[in-house]
Amino acid sequence: MLASAPVGNRRAQPPAVSAIPLRIMDVFEITGGARLCGEVRATGAKNSVLKLMAAALLATGVTTLREVPDILDVTYMAELLRRLGCLVERDIPARTLTIDVPEVPSHQADYDLVRKLRASINVLGPLLARCGEAHVALPGGDNIGSRGLDMHIDGLERLGATVRSEHGFLIATRSARLTGAHVWLDFPSVGATENLLMASVLAEGITVIDNAAREPEIVDICTMLQSMGAQIDGVGSSTLTITGVEVLNPTDHTTVPDRLVAGTWAVAAVMTAGDVTIRNAHAAHLAIVLDKLTETGAHIDVLPDGFRVQAEARPRSVDIVTLPYPGFPTDLQPHFIALNSIAEGAAMVTENLFEARFRFVNEMVRLGADVRTDGHHALVRGRESLSGAPVEAADIRAGAGLVLAGLVASGTTTIYEPHHIDRGYEGFLDDLTRCGAAVIRRSVSDQD
Ligand code: EPU
């Protein structure tokens, strides 16, 4: 017979396992000290392909994109396009993506995707031009700062759109075809230039975008739009003149190589006194970055399809000031803080684009770096070595900067939240391993 259970004033039994659920997560674990040597190939640019995918919305039918990187942001953007009614197929080994756009796409981009991918704001311009309205959830801030949309909105209003914010959505409408206008951007914003380009190619008459961004990714989208039948003059300059056309055709376009991936490898080679050849890269897109690396003492050979970076000794420190292209890219600023933290001498790093990018400095300090920030300046005093520690990646580029620091730190550096790094760097760990680094991805629980 079973004993009857005691009743009444029962004392609660302690749970057999902890009441706090275990969270299993990936980390990157790097044992520093290897000299990187070998050859890598840059993928197509993340910051271009996402916009090219949005640009496909401008024409009914099948657009093919090539050199599409295998990164999570492409998966999110593909999902967004599917929700807008497109049929999206991806051949990852072949690096191609086809987007079959219906005659009338849907016009709503919801928060669940927009919050994962800020670049989804780029569907605003093409949806407005194609559908007459666009409802795009407001992306909000992110880990690198507040990131306004005022220039996107002002520019679209100049073209005749009405834009309002309601229930967390940015709602843009037009009662007739958009009309060409002269738009002066307060700042050469990449996102605003792209949205205005995509809205104006189907507008009536001539649009001039002055103080436009000139990044290689802007040239890439202009080239794709031209191949769809758009008329754009001044490509690569800060004044873009667009003569609107009535319809555009689908196209087949190859994404420009990722200058930030190529630049990351170049800095890695210098920091580890290595010898790395980067293929599928345009040295001209990294002119100021490669010039700074030469100042550190590295040797750079430009090749027909890329460049080779060789370094033999501890780098010399270099000052940098981030600015819109062709200035020094903000997306390589954390990499140069990492480089300067082990360089000979002291350097001043000035960040002019994203106020919160220096948050990453706290993680560098955990690795033993001597960095002090004051507003948008960081003074980095080089040390002979860093020492491995657990650190957290707050965004893609901060994560890449920490990988570089981990490569030269003594002992083990564990990088938490490496999914940020995966967003921008396809097969990063495999390539690092092939070049001699001791780096693994492993799963840990938050009670390890
Ligand atoms: N800004 C405004 N108002 C606007 C637009 C921009 O105030 O209407 C401000 C932003 O807040 C920011 C600055 O202007 O301070 C630059 O913004 P921009 O529009 O040029 O940048 P973005 O389009 O939001 C893209 C890249 C970023 C890269 C910047 C600058 C993509 C998806 N993102 O952002 O890349 O840092 O240009 O080159 O293309 C990354 O890849 O890690 C990344 C953050």
Residues whose N, C-alpha, C, O or C-beta is under 5 A from the ligand:
A	BS01	EPU	N47 A119 S146 R147 G148 L149 D150 M151 H152 P188 S189 V190 G191 A192 T330 D331 L353 F354 I396 R397
